[in-house]
Amino acid sequence: MRKVLLVFFSNLVLVSLLLTCISHKHSFAQELPIVNSIEVKGVKRIEEGAVKSKITQKTGEQLSSEKTGEDIKNIFKMGYFDDVRVELEPFEGGLRLIYVVREKPTVIKVEFQGNKEVKDDKLREKATITIGSIADTTLIQDNAGKIRLYYEEEGYWLAEIVPVVNRISESEVSLTFQINEGEKVKIKKISIEGNKEISEKSIKKAMKTSEWSILSLITSSGYYKKDTMSTDLEAIKDLYFNNGFIKVAVADPVIKLTDDKKGIIITIQVSEGDQFRVSSINITDNKSFTDADIRKKITMLTGSIFSKEVLKKDITSITDLYTQNGYALANIYPDIASDDATKQVKITYKVEEGDKYSIGRVEVSGNIKTRDKVIRREFRLDEGDVFDSAKLKRSYERINNLNFFESVEISPKPRVAEKLLDIDIKVKERATGTLSIGGGYSSVDKFIALLDVTQGNLFGKGQYVKFKGHLGSRTTYYEISYRDPWFMDKPVSFTADIYKTDHEYVGYKRKATGLGFGFGKNFGEYWGGNIFYKLEKATIYDVSDTASDMIKEQLGTKVTSSITPSITRDTRDNYLDPTRGSRNSVYVTFAGIGGSNAFIKGVADSAWFFPLGSSTISFRGRIGYATGIFGKELPLYERFYVGGIQTIRGLGFGEAGPRDENGTVIGGTTELILNTEFIFPLVRELKLKGVVFFDAGNSYGLDESIGKLRYTTGTGFRWISPLGPIRVEWGYNIKKRPDESSSKVEFTFGSFF
């Protein structure tokens, strides 16, 4: 209305001025005067040319009230002006036409008030109005709408956004978005409509979005997020695709607030279509491998229900066949032809082999401290080798497992004309030296003080050296250790350590000093063997008068001279935080090469890791046996003490095992430990994860057979901190005995479980 009035009054002024100019020379029947000049006044920040581009009235033409009226409208539509008017004045026998504008003020400050759950930075990302923008009412309201929409996408369906404009001067304003976030609205119900062949339960299981429940207090689920819902719609489609419904359609969700405005109901409409089966599988354009070779990689069967997931796995398997044999740029394109009448699909794998490539230059960059050779010796391909994608992947895992780098990037760069593939290895180094001074808590020592000085990449050669001090109410422990994975630049590792410890047990004390050294070598990609020698002098002292005869018999000082061969197979993708693969090892300690102790002690240890989405499930089992030989008893400190954060969480040291007549834990000669864990991400950016576990195990005396187990369960978190892995775990003793605690909280700093 304001614009219409402005146009009306401008035209009225135009006519009156026109009549004034011509009344003393011309009659009303004579022609209108000529416009000899056009000017624009009032522009400050806007270019005059931008305004003139909207003017249709031209110089040399007769003055037209229709054109000037339209010009005023067009200038207003630019959105930069609060007022536009026309002025006329005589000029060189005609008229000067002047468009007078008043610019809208500029926004010099944008603020947000009232927001608590959403940070200013995130809101600024969603707002398109910034400092320097024109204070246009439409633009401001549009930004308020964008912010409100973002709140809705984050589950705040009751959020209110009110823009407040404060004029600072004639040409400047500040803009404040007053925000009332309200409470997050819970998802009361998710309704699936149109599904017949796949149950609502199965569809909801495929979704990350879920209805609110008491577990939402822990998991933060049960609230609507647009990004998550978009992923869920694709997951629903994939669920149908994997069950043969290739014509499925999934509509955008309809979201409705409940009457009390405390919840939302989400309705998702599905149109399933028909289920399709595979009628035939064909392969074309393959030259280097026969149909029979390729069909060995295909798991989809003729007559089976079509599955997108199986199709993708088969494509990956066929691609791997080529890329592991030099065809670095090979691609497999599936052609899926459906027949609606027979409800069948014909699959044709079109092979684009490309050329066979060899490895060209291997370049390493980004390493400042770490020497090139430390990285190159982990790379599984040499210059001139035929390209192999499996070895390239393994190279990444090995370099990453050095734990010297924040990131590792391996980029193949083909030289097509020469059929060579250059490899760029780009690393970003992290600090490998740490000084840790702190404390912790364990069921054995209660509160403890820790000092740890570690250098994991000494002189950039990949060598490891560590000094560790541990001071607790029951234990003191000091250790210096050294490891060189390539001793004297040979593929043989060398390890050495020296230590001193003093520990107070129930009924006696033990102190010991020792040293050891060993050598190791890898056999193949995943197998490795080690042999380690240890010499230890240990003293049992301050034995209680009420201690059992077994403990009293070991009073005094004894020397152990032992050798321990071991063999390990390790296929884990990451040593600190594995998500797939396994680690299996067996070691046997033989003591009696000199010294006063003589025994055999062996342990088999197997741990397996399986990815489950972004989470991991792990299973670990250990079984051990030890016995004295040559007529000598097995030392107390070589027995198996089961209980604690490294064995059965929720139990104290040795509580899962034999006791003497006084109830003192004395360890067993046999052990069986089983651990199951579900590990899930909490804060990905911080590498913080949660864990839920179930443990079972026990140790057994000389005359006992493996049988009855102790059971615990619990939860905790794990953090790969800049100073190393940290574990904090709470274990619940499922069937506690009278002298045991019902639960325990323990803390460790070092390698994960």
Buried (B, 14 or more C-beta within 10 A) or exposed (E): EEEEEBBEEBBEBBEEBBEEBBEEEEEEEEEBBBBBEBBBEBBEEBEBEEBBEBBEBEEEEEBBBEBBBBBBBBBBEBEBBEEBBBBBEBBEEBBBBBBBBBBBBBBBEBEBEBBEBBEEEBBEEBBEBEEEBBBBEEBBEEBBEBBBBBBBBBBBBBBBBEBEEEEEEEBBBBBBBBBEBBEBBBBBEBEBEEBEBBEBEBBBEBBEBBBBEEEBEEEEBBBBBBEBBEEBBEBBBBBBBBBBBBBBEBEEBEBEBEEEEEBBBBBBBBBBBEBBBBBEBEBEEBEBBEEEEBBEBBEBEEEEBBBBEBBEBBBEBBBBBBBBBBBBBBBBEBEBEBEEEEBBBBBBBBBEBBEBBBBBEBEBEBBEBBBBBBBBBBBBBEEEEBBBBEBBBBBBBBBBBBBBBEEBEBEBEBEEEEBBBBBBBBBEBEEBEBEBEEEBBBBBBEEBBBBBBBBBBBEBBBBBBBBBBBBBEBBBBBBBBBBBBBBEEEEBBBBBBBBBBBBBBBBBBBBBBBBBBBBBBBEEBBBBEBBBBBBBBBBBEBBBEEBBEBBBEBEEEBBBBBBBBBBBBBBBBBBBBBBEBBBBBBBBBBBBEEBBBBBBBBBBBBBBBBEEEEBBBBBBBBBBBBBBEEEBBBBBBBBBBBBBBBBBBBBBBBBBBBBBEEEBBBBBBBBBBBBBBBBBBEEEEEBBBBBEBBBBBBBBBEEBEBEEBBBBBBBBBBBBBEBBBBBBBBBBBBEBEEEBBEBBBBBBBEEBB
